[in-house]
Amino acid sequence: MATGVDQAVGSSLVLFSLLLFTYYSVWVIILPFVEGDHVLHQYFLPREYSVILPGIAAVTLLLCVGAFIALIMWKNRKPKKVD
């Protein structure tokens, strides 16, 4: 069973993900239909970043996963037998 700390960390991660998804969805889906001088635009970055930031996050994630796989493969390699 999960301890109280584990549940709190898990709940906070789910809440953070939900807030991030909602923020990004409003930024990408709703904001283009709102006039440029509306107050809502003050809380969001320019639209160009809606493509740049997820791209950077995807590249960083792929690099980290690749580095992790390379590290695991390097640690689990078998030494060559010398005849």
C-alpha positions in Angstrom: 0.0 0.0 0.0 1.1 3.5 -0.7 2.0 5.7 2.3 0.5 9.1 2.9 3.5 10.8 1.5 3.3 8.8 -1.7 -0.3 9.7 -2.1 0.3 13.3 -1.5 3.1 13.4 -4.1 1.0 11.5 -6.6 -2.0 13.8 -6.0 0.2 16.9 -6.4 1.7 15.6 -9.7 -1.8 14.8 -11.0 -2.9 18.3 -10.0 0.1 19.9 -11.6 -0.4 18.0 -14.8 -4.1 19.0 -14.9 -3.3 22.6 -14.4 -0.6 22.5 -17.1 -2.9 20.8 -19.6 -5.7 23.3 -18.9 -3.4 26.3 -19.2 -1.9 25.0 -22.5 -5.3 24.1 -23.9 -6.7 27.6 -23.2 -3.5 29.1 -24.7 -3.7 27.1 -27.9 -7.4 26.5 -28.5 -9.3 29.4 -27.0 -6.9 32.3 -27.0 -6.7 32.7 -30.9 -10.4 33.5 -30.9 -10.1 36.2 -28.2 -9.3 39.8 -29.4 -5.7 40.9 -29.0 -6.4 43.7 -26.5 -8.4 41.5 -24.1 -7.1 41.2 -20.5 -6.7 37.5 -20.9 -3.7 37.9 -23.2 -1.6 39.3 -20.3 -1.5 35.8 -18.7 0.0 34.0 -21.7 3.2 34.1 -23.7 3.2 34.9 -27.4 1.7 32.2 -29.7 5.1 31.3 -31.1 6.0 29.7 -27.8 3.1 27.3 -28.0 5.0 25.4 -30.6 8.6 26.1 -29.4 8.2 25.0 -25.7 6.6 21.6 -26.4 9.2 21.0 -29.0 12.0 21.7 -26.6 10.3 19.6 -24.0 10.0 16.7 -26.5 13.7 16.9 -27.5 14.8 17.0 -23.9 12.6 14.0 -23.0 14.0 12.0 -25.9 17.6 12.9 -24.9 17.0 11.9 -21.3 15.3 8.6 -22.3 18.1 7.8 -24.8 20.8 8.6 -22.2 19.0 6.4 -19.7 18.8 3.5 -22.1 22.5 3.9 -23.1 23.5 3.9 -19.4 21.5 0.8 -18.7 22.9 -1.0 -21.7 26.5 0.1 -20.8 26.1 -1.2 -17.2 24.6 -4.5 -18.3 27.2 -5.3 -21.0 29.0 -8.6 -20.7 32.8 -8.7 -20.9 34.2 -10.3 -24.1 35.8 -13.7 -23.6 39.4 -14.0 -24.6 40.4 -17.3 -26.2 
